[in-house]
Amino acid sequence: MESNIGLINDLINQAEEISYHNGERDRVIKRSEMLFRKIFGNDTHYISALKKIRFSPQIFSTSTPNSTFERAFNNGKRELLNLLSVIAEDLQLESVINQPKATDSSIKNDSKTIFIVHGHNEEIKLAVARTLEKLKLDPIILHEQPSKGRTIIEKFTENSDVSFAIAILSADDIAYARNENPENLRYRARQNVIFELGYFIGKLGRDRVLALHEAVEDFEIPSDYSGVLFVPYDKTGKWQFNLVKELKAVGVSVDANNII
């Protein structure tokens, strides 16, 4: 899996170097199709997506200015890089989910440590952290941990040996499907939050992950995380008691009286 990620990242670097003038496009396209078949099989939808990318205008004539061709080429290059980035993220997430699940014994050794995955909503992040402290638990917030010269992913994985994870899905981004009307936009969590949510589902198991989402209208709940508990963050504090119930269910010793 790691070698496949490396190949796609190398392909991304190659794709970034192509230009309207250097004639490298065909070689990168052919290599992309070859790798897609090797990694995902001949029937992968990624090949179909690759073949739909156009590097020239759909309608042109002998009088079409060169700038139109160059603009179409750059649009095609951008679509290619977007596709390769999606594939790299797909492989990374698959690698994370396929990691061996933590054993019960390793979890019990650190039963008081809870990782908080968060976006840009400081209010919810601080409320979750303070609630965990009232429950006499130890919240881990990544940016509060010393870096010690590590990359972000190294820092993340080295702080992820925890008993439970809370992913805060706040309404940080706005998006809509490519084939939909922009008026159908919905709020969604940041991509790093979704990635880290998937990481902890793979590492700890679904029963040790709680997704706490901001209770706003038109918020998009991820559809591919069947079995994960999604709890709305409400001002009344009901979410706190849902959290206590889930912690107790996996053997984390907490007392709900501490948050009353």
C-alpha positions as CSV (number, residue, x, y, z in Angstrom):
1,M,0.0,0.0,0.0
2,E,2.8,2.4,0.9
3,S,4.5,1.8,-2.4
4,N,1.3,2.6,-4.3
5,I,1.0,5.9,-2.4
6,G,4.5,6.6,-3.4
7,L,3.9,5.9,-7.0
8,I,0.8,8.2,-7.1
9,N,2.7,11.0,-5.3
10,D,5.5,10.6,-7.9
11,L,2.9,10.8,-10.6
12,I,1.5,14.0,-9.1
13,N,5.0,15.5,-9.2
14,Q,5.3,14.5,-12.9
15,A,1.8,16.0,-13.7
16,E,2.8,19.3,-12.0
17,E,5.7,19.6,-14.5
18,I,3.7,19.2,-17.7
19,S,3.0,22.4,-19.6
20,Y,1.4,23.5,-22.8
21,H,4.8,23.7,-24.5
22,N,6.9,20.7,-23.2
23,G,4.9,17.8,-24.8
24,E,5.0,15.6,-21.6
25,R,1.2,15.3,-21.3
26,D,0.8,12.1,-23.3
27,R,3.5,10.3,-21.3
28,V,1.9,11.3,-18.0
29,I,-1.6,10.2,-19.1
30,K,-0.4,6.8,-20.3
31,R,1.5,6.2,-17.1
32,S,-1.6,7.3,-15.1
33,E,-3.8,4.8,-16.9
34,M,-1.2,2.0,-16.4
35,L,-0.9,2.7,-12.6
36,F,-4.7,2.9,-12.2
37,R,-5.1,-0.5,-13.8
38,K,-2.3,-2.0,-11.7
39,I,-3.6,-0.6,-8.4
40,F,-7.4,-0.7,-8.8
41,G,-8.0,-3.2,-11.7
42,N,-9.2,-2.7,-15.2
43,D,-12.8,-1.7,-14.3
44,T,-11.9,1.1,-11.9
45,H,-13.9,4.3,-12.3
46,Y,-10.7,6.3,-12.0
47,I,-9.8,5.2,-15.6
48,S,-13.2,6.5,-16.8
49,A,-12.6,9.8,-15.0
50,L,-9.1,10.1,-16.5
51,K,-10.5,9.6,-20.1
52,K,-13.0,12.4,-19.6
53,I,-10.3,15.0,-18.9
54,R,-9.9,17.2,-22.0
55,F,-6.8,19.3,-22.7
56,S,-8.2,21.1,-25.7
57,P,-11.4,23.1,-26.3
58,Q,-14.4,21.1,-27.3
59,I,-15.3,23.5,-30.1
60,F,-12.6,25.3,-32.1
61,S,-11.7,26.4,-35.7
62,T,-8.7,27.6,-37.6
63,S,-9.4,31.1,-36.2
64,T,-9.4,30.0,-32.6
65,P,-6.7,31.9,-30.7
66,N,-3.8,30.1,-29.2
67,S,-4.7,31.4,-25.8
68,T,-7.9,29.4,-25.9
69,F,-6.0,26.2,-26.4
70,E,-3.6,27.1,-23.6
71,R,-6.4,27.9,-21.2
72,A,-8.1,24.5,-22.1
73,F,-4.8,22.7,-21.5
74,N,-4.3,24.3,-18.1
75,N,-7.9,23.4,-17.1
76,G,-7.2,19.8,-18.1
77,K,-4.0,19.8,-16.1
78,R,-5.9,21.1,-13.1
79,E,-8.5,18.3,-13.4
80,L,-5.8,15.7,-13.7
81,L,-4.0,17.0,-10.5
82,N,-7.4,17.0,-8.7
83,L,-8.0,13.4,-9.8
84,L,-4.6,12.3,-8.7
85,S,-5.0,14.0,-5.3
86,V,-8.3,12.2,-4.7
87,I,-6.6,8.9,-5.5
88,A,-3.7,9.6,-3.1
89,E,-6.2,10.4,-0.4
90,D,-8.2,7.2,-1.2
91,L,-5.0,5.1,-0.8
92,Q,-4.0,6.9,2.4
93,L,-7.4,6.3,4.0
94,E,-7.5,2.7,2.9
95,S,-4.0,2.2,4.4
96,V,-5.2,3.8,7.7
97,I,-8.4,1.7,7.9
98,N,-6.6,-1.5,7.2
99,Q,-4.2,-1.0,10.0
100,P,-4.5,-3.6,12.8
101,K,-7.0,-2.7,15.4
102,A,-5.6,-1.8,18.8
103,T,-5.8,-4.7,21.2
104,D,-7.9,-4.4,24.4
105,S,-4.8,-4.6,26.5
106,S,-3.1,-1.7,24.8
107,I,-6.2,0.4,25.1
108,K,-6.6,-0.3,28.9
109,N,-3.0,0.9,29.5
110,D,-4.1,4.4,28.7
111,S,-7.8,4.4,29.5
112,K,-7.9,8.1,30.6
113,T,-6.5,9.6,27.4
114,I,-9.0,10.9,24.8
115,F,-8.0,12.4,21.4
116,I,-10.0,15.4,20.2
117,V,-10.2,15.8,16.4
118,H,-11.4,19.3,15.5
119,G,-11.8,22.0,12.9
120,H,-12.1,25.7,13.3
121,N,-14.9,26.0,15.9
122,E,-13.0,27.0,19.0
123,E,-16.2,27.1,21.2
124,I,-17.0,23.4,20.6
125,K,-13.4,22.3,20.9
126,L,-13.0,24.1,24.3
127,A,-16.4,22.8,25.6
128,V,-15.4,19.2,24.8
129,A,-12.0,19.6,26.4
130,R,-13.4,21.1,29.6
131,T,-16.0,18.4,29.8
132,L,-13.4,15.7,29.5
133,E,-11.4,17.4,32.3
134,K,-14.5,17.5,34.5
135,L,-14.8,13.8,33.9
136,K,-11.2,13.5,35.1
137,L,-9.9,12.4,31.7
138,D,-6.9,13.7,29.7
139,P,-7.9,15.4,26.4
140,I,-5.3,15.3,23.7
141,I,-5.4,18.3,21.3
142,L,-2.8,18.0,18.6
143,H,-1.6,21.6,18.3
144,E,-1.1,21.8,22.1
145,Q,1.4,19.0,22.0
146,P,5.1,19.7,21.4
147,S,6.3,19.1,17.8
148,K,9.9,18.1,18.6
149,G,10.9,18.5,15.0
150,R,8.2,16.0,13.7
151,T,6.0,16.4,10.7
152,I,2.3,16.8,11.2
153,I,1.5,13.2,10.4
154,E,4.3,11.9,12.6
155,K,3.1,14.1,15.5
156,F,-0.5,12.9,14.9
157,T,0.3,9.2,14.8
158,E,2.6,9.4,17.9
159,N,-0.2,11.0,19.9
160,S,-2.9,8.6,18.8
161,D,-2.4,5.8,21.3
162,V,-5.6,6.7,23.2
163,S,-8.6,4.8,24.5
164,F,-11.3,6.9,22.7
165,A,-11.6,9.6,20.1
166,I,-14.0,12.5,19.6
167,A,-14.2,14.0,16.2
168,I,-15.8,17.4,16.1
169,L,-17.5,18.0,12.7
170,S,-18.0,21.7,12.7
171,A,-19.5,23.7,9.8
172,D,-16.2,25.0,8.4
173,D,-16.6,24.4,4.7
174,I,-19.3,24.9,2.1
175,A,-19.7,22.5,-0.8
176,Y,-22.0,20.9,-3.3
177,A,-21.8,18.1,-5.8
178,R,-20.2,19.0,-9.1
179,N,-23.4,18.2,-11.1
180,E,-25.7,20.0,-8.7
181,N,-26.9,23.6,-8.6
182,P,-24.7,25.9,-6.4
183,E,-27.9,26.8,-4.5
184,N,-27.8,23.2,-3.1
185,L,-24.7,23.9,-1.1
186,R,-24.3,22.3,2.3
187,Y,-22.0,22.8,5.3
188,R,-19.5,20.1,6.0
189,A,-16.5,19.4,8.2
190,R,-12.9,20.1,7.0
191,Q,-11.2,17.3,5.1
192,N,-8.5,16.8,7.7
193,V,-11.3,16.1,10.3
194,I,-12.9,13.4,8.0
195,F,-9.4,11.9,7.4
196,E,-8.7,11.7,11.1
197,L,-12.2,10.3,11.8
198,G,-11.4,7.5,9.4
199,Y,-8.0,6.9,11.0
200,F,-9.5,6.4,14.5
201,I,-12.3,4.2,13.2
202,G,-9.6,1.9,11.7
203,K,-7.3,2.1,14.7
204,L,-9.8,1.9,17.7
205,G,-12.9,0.5,16.2
206,R,-16.3,2.2,15.7
207,D,-17.4,1.7,19.3
208,R,-14.5,3.9,20.5
209,V,-15.2,6.9,18.2
210,L,-17.8,9.5,18.7
211,A,-18.5,12.1,16.0
212,L,-19.9,15.3,17.4
213,H,-21.4,17.5,14.7
214,E,-22.4,21.1,14.8
215,A,-26.2,21.4,14.9
216,V,-26.8,23.7,12.0
217,E,-29.3,23.5,9.1
218,D,-28.0,21.9,5.9
219,F,-25.1,20.2,7.6
220,E,-23.8,17.2,5.6
221,I,-23.2,14.0,7.7
222,P,-20.6,11.7,6.0
223,S,-22.6,8.8,4.5
224,D,-19.9,6.1,4.4
225,Y,-19.4,5.7,8.2
226,S,-22.2,3.3,9.0
227,G,-22.2,2.3,12.6
228,V,-20.4,5.4,13.9
229,L,-22.4,7.4,16.5
230,F,-23.1,11.0,15.2
231,V,-24.2,13.2,18.1
232,P,-25.4,16.8,17.6
233,Y,-23.7,19.5,19.7
234,D,-26.6,21.2,21.4
235,K,-26.5,24.2,23.8
236,T,-28.5,22.3,26.4
237,G,-25.5,19.9,27.0
238,K,-27.4,16.7,26.2
239,W,-24.3,15.7,24.1
240,Q,-22.3,15.4,27.3
241,F,-24.5,12.6,28.6
242,N,-24.4,10.8,25.3
243,L,-20.6,11.0,25.6
244,V,-20.6,9.6,29.1
245,K,-22.8,6.7,28.0
246,E,-20.4,5.8,25.1
247,L,-17.4,6.1,27.3
248,K,-18.9,3.8,29.9
249,A,-19.9,1.3,27.2
250,V,-16.3,0.7,26.3
251,G,-15.0,0.5,29.9
252,V,-13.8,4.1,30.5
253,S,-14.6,4.9,34.1
254,V,-16.4,8.2,34.4
255,D,-19.0,9.8,36.7
256,A,-21.8,11.8,35.0
257,N,-22.3,13.7,38.3
258,N,-19.1,15.6,37.6
259,I,-20.7,17.5,34.6
260,I,-24.0,18.4,36.4
